[in-house]
């Protein structure tokens, strides 16, 4: 069983092709839309913090466990914002998981926001936390496949919003994850494109360097942010399957 947490501004429906590959390999894939995303309720792009999102992930896993009976613990897979969430969730909640997969986790951005902008965001997060701004996502660098970019831009369930509260939490929790990497306990498949212009593959490398031997890092040369949607995605998805097969063998 694989439980998926999607990225910022998108929704779980964008992973149907991933589900098909995993299904063909004998794995079930379950997902949900984060609050403020997709078909879920809530102000677009806003959450009161990572702890609230951890609770949502925990409730999701519990619900899936009630609906389905599996002999083995599930895998937790997250992309981008979801990648940061699953890593931080595992570090802070000590869940019963077979392992974690994180692709292009938002442990740090590929660019450094100006300090004055970060300071203003922190102030606003304490005063008007639900105020949203554009997430300034470099949409053209999601994938080298223009059809993927076009589909993203024309998807009615996709948005470009992020609240100042969630934005500041995203930065802080990425830093916290890197600081706590030495405490990592679960098998982790960490994958990132080397030409990601949105999240930092160097931060993924830093997490691997600080963590123990249970972390496997794969850097996909010249891939953009959505390695599961880029040219060569077949190899990426097959790597997920092979890694999970190895963990469960």
N, C-alpha and C positions, 0 to 999 in steps of 0.2 A: 504494500500500500504506500502511495506517495501523496502527501498533502502539500498543496502549492499555495504560496503567498506571492501575489503579483507585485508589480512595481508602481511607482508614483504616476498618477494620472491615467493609468490604464485600467484593465479589468481582466477577470479570469477567462473570459471568452476568447481572448487572443491566444490561448494556449491549446486550442483544439487539436492542432497538428502534433503538439507534444504529447497530448493524451493518446492519440492514435498510435504513435511509436511505442509508448510505454505499454499500452494495451496489447499490442502485437508481441511484446516481449514478456507478457504475463503479469504486468503490474497494473493495478487500478490507480487512477489519478482522481483525486477529489480537490476541489478548490472553492473559494468564496470570494466575493468582492469586499475589500476593506471598506470600513465606514467612510462615507464621503467619496466613494468611487463606484463606478459601474451601476449596478442595479440596487446597491445598498443605500440605505437612508443616510442622512447627515449632510451637512454643508460640504460642498465639493472641495476636496483637498485638505479638510480639517480633521484633526483628532486632538484630544486633550493631552496627548503625550504617548510615549511608547508603552508605558504601563497599561494604558487603556487598550492599546493594540495587542499587547501580550495577552490580556484577558480574552480578547476576541479570538486570538489564535488558539488559546487553551480551550475555549468553549467549542470552537470548530473541531478540534481534534477529538474532544470528548464526545461530541455529537456523532462524528464519523465512526468512532469506536462502538457507540451504542447501536448504530444502524448496520454495521458489518462486523463479522467475527473473523478475525485473523489470528493465526497462531504466533506470528512474529510482530514485533513493534514496528510502527510505520517509519518511513523516511519523511523528512521535512525539507521542502525545496522552496527557495525564495530567490527572486530576481530583483536587482537594483535596491529600491527601498525595501522590498521583500527580502532581499539577501541580507541587508543589515538587520532587519527584524528577526529573521530566523537565527542568525548568529547571536544576537543579543538575547533572544528568547532562551536559547540553549545555555548561555552563560549565566542567566539570572534566574531561570525557573527550574532548572534541573529536570527536564522532561524525560519521559520514557520513550526514547527514540532509537531506531536502528542506526540512524546516521543523518547527516545534514548535507544538503547540496546548496551551494550559494553561487549564483552567477552574477558577475558584475556588481557585487555588493557595494552599497553606498556607504562605505567606511570613510570615504573622503571624496570630494569632488575632483574632477580632472583639472579644474581651474580654481584659483583661490579668490574668493570674494573679497572686495575691499574691506579693510578693518572697520571703517566707519559704517558700512552697510551691515556688518555683523553686529556691531554695537547697537545700532538702531533697531535691528530685529530683536535683540535680547530685551531691549526696553519695551518695545511694543508687545512682545510675548507676555510680559507681566501686566500690561495695562489693557490691551485689546487683543487677546490671544487668537481669536477666531477671524481676525482680519486676514483676507487672502490677497495674494499677489500672484503674478505669473511665475511659474516655475522655471521659465527661461530655458526649457529643454531644447537642446540642439537636435531637433527632429530629423534633419537630414543626415545625422550621424547615428541614427538608430541601427541602420542596416545599409549595406552596399546595394541591396535589392530595392530599386525604386518603387516596385509594386508594394512592398511592405510599408514604405514611407507614405505612399499615397493612401493605402488602406487605413493607416493610423490617423492621417489628417482628416479622412472622411468618416471616421468612426464616431457615431453620435454619442457613444458611451465614454469616449476619451475626453479628458479635459486638461487644461494647462494651469490649474490652480494649486497653490499650497499656502497654508496659513502660516503666519509668523511663528506660532507655537510649534507646529510640526517641523518647520524649517530649522528652528534652533535646536529642537530635540534631535533631528536627524544628524546635525553636525556634532552635537555633544555625545550622542550614543555611539557614533562612529569612533570618536576619540576614546570613549570608555572601552569599547570592544578591543581596540588596539592595545590599550593599557592592560587589559585583562587576558590577553591572548595566551599567556603562559598557564592560565587555569583551564584551558580547553580540554575536554574529556572525551567527546564523541568522535567517531569517524566523520571526517569532513572532506567533501570534494569541493574545492574552491576553484572556479574557472572565470577567466577574464580575457577580453580581447585587448591586444596591445595597442590598438589604435582607437580605444574608447575615449571619446571626447567629453563624456558626461560624468562617469565615475572613474576613480583612480585605480589603475591596475598596480601601481606602485604600493598603494595601501594594502591591496590583497597580498602582495609579496611580503610586506612588512608583517602582516598577521601571520603568514606562514612561517616566517623567520623566528617569530617570538613564541609560536605555539609548539606543541610536541609533535612526535612522529605520526600522530593519527590524522594529520592534515596533508592531503594531496593537492598540490597546486598545479593547474594546467593553464598556461598562457597561450592563447590562440593568436598566432602571428597575423597582424594586420586586420583582425576582426574588429568591427565596431561594437557598440554597446549591447545590442541584442544578439548575442552569439547563437541563440536558438532560432533566430530569424535571418541570419546572414548567409551568404554563400558558403557552403561547407557545413551547414547546420546538421546534416546527416551524421557527420563524424562526431559533432558535439553531443547529439542525443544518444548516439551509440556508446560514447564514453560514459554517459550517465548509467545506461543499462549495464554495461560491463562492470562498472564500479559497484553498483548495487548487487549484482550477481555475486561478485567476489566477497562483499561484506556478509551476504547471507549464506555463503557456501560453508 
